[in-house]
């Protein structure tokens, strides 16, 4: 099976990142996935999160970057044949990586899947979520 690299953008702070990384750690069928977290200085993960997830590669840009640039930075450090991108506010299902690998084995070059909005505390977060993902619902 091809190695999977998961590039996670840290935007919302350590509590959501902790929840997202915990879900990635519980993935069924791919305990060997490479996990990369990319952040700007103002969104850097707390040290306790870095210590808890010692297997994760944490990258921090030296300046404030937009989401596309942060993704590009993470992808440039990825070593997997399959690269998956997500954000800290997205909590993957326990079969997420297994299903991605299965879809790739079926011949698809690009795949996507369902996500659940973990950033539900403000209406603006729901608005962004719905704008980004409503076409796929």
ZIBELQUI-V463944 format. One record per run of one state. SS is the DSSP state (@ for helix, = for strand, . for the rest). FROM is the first residue (numbers start at 1). TO is the last residue. Records with the same first field share a line. If there is no record, write none. Layout:
SS = FROM-TO / FROM-TO
This chain:
. = 1-3 / 10-13 / 26-33 / 40-40 / 44-46 / 53-56 / 61-66 / 78-81 / 88-89 / 91-95 / 106-116 / 118-122 / 137-137
= = 4-9 / 34-39 / 57-60 / 82-87 / 90-90 / 117-117
@ = 14-25 / 41-43 / 47-52 / 67-77 / 96-105 / 123-136
